[in-house]
Amino acid sequence: MSDLTATVIETKNGFHVDGYEKISYDFTFLDGVFNPENPQLAECYKRWGRVLAVTDLNVYNVYGEQIEKYFKHHGVELKVHKTKIGEKAKTIPTFLSIVDSMTEFGIYRKEPVLVVGGGLVTDVAGNTNFIRVPTTVIGLIDASVSIKVAVNYGNYKNRLGAYHAPMHTFLDFTFLRTLPTAQIRNGFAELIKISTCSHLDTFNLLDKYCEQLIETGFGRTDGAPKEVRDAADKINKEGIHEMLKLETPNLHEIGLDRVIAYGHTWSPLHELLPETPLRHGHAISIDMAYSATLANNRGLISDTEHRRILSLFSRAGLSMDHHMFDEEILDKGTAAILKTRDGKLRAAVPNPIGSCTFLNDVSAKELNAALHRHKELMKEYPRNGEGIEAYVDASDTGYTENNKQGVEAIEVAAEEAGSLNGNGHIHGGVVMNGHANGDKEVKSKLANGVSNGITNSTNGFTNGARA
């Protein structure tokens, strides 16, 4: 929530205003946020006796019944707006469809909307008073910290938006029990980001437990070792705390030298450039790995540290390179970020692991030399440094619905997409916005790396292409 105090002074030719905004909001770690025995969320809506929930359609398919029972148990009337959203559908039409639901609901000015889903959903829906329940690793670790809400425009990420703090964020890591490994891996990149440049202890834990954290959903799956669960809880809490400490003095991003922008100098172009977009975690991992090579070239990190960083990305199955990453893309990405960062590169790089410095005095020649060396280094790693399940699919964007037309469209697209994510076959079952549905009766067939051209009639736009 925000409170504004201001003064107005009459000047010779008009008036001068000084305004100061107080921003206050809370985070609560709560496993089982929709367990009827946990009244904390419902109590936020007792005053209103009702709640408008905005959630991804596919998250609702997994958790909708549980959410409905929760609010019914607590005597709160529930209305749900179900949307389908991916990086290329994080658009103004999607946002306006949510506004239409708010109008239909008759929402009061200070009445909070409940936003349930991954970072994309909370990015788009948080343009009014809202309470946030993130359901993915990126949503829990990264998007939950920021107060920026935005939509993409053209090929530019977060081109249009504002800064609007939630009233409350509930952090429930049990959602990771139903999150596919590909999405766990996707979010793992955000923890590498913050730890490499700001928190050595967390980096050490990620390095020690890398494979186990990804395989067990950060210790949340059945049978996960207690040691891994304890390590995951420490990583998550300290990672979020570190990001908050870094971001809260700069919530409106007035300061442009941002430690958490490690991996975000060239990645916006990586993410949206391919016809089938790269997952966010893989896009920033390419950026981080290349930035580490640049830092190593400058002597900011040792050869041992450099290899340790690259090894962690590789073990996690995250991308460190992409076949479209060349001098032209490097130049275009540099030109784009200079505009965003007020004419300076401000490239965050480790110096050493656990701390950060910002590079501005980097020539095109130096950038290209680092790229050529990075490409050579990648030949030593599996898949030449390209990641596992690196491209978006139905678990990111909800391209599919449980109907015959959707099934047929997916099957056709799967045949055309081939093995973009390196699987070479079609997966049986349904994956819903990164959450396993578990409905054995549904026989939809999904392929990792679904191509863009599948029409999503929700909100009147096409996922992956302009309608």
Disulfide bonds with the S-S distance in Angstrom:
none
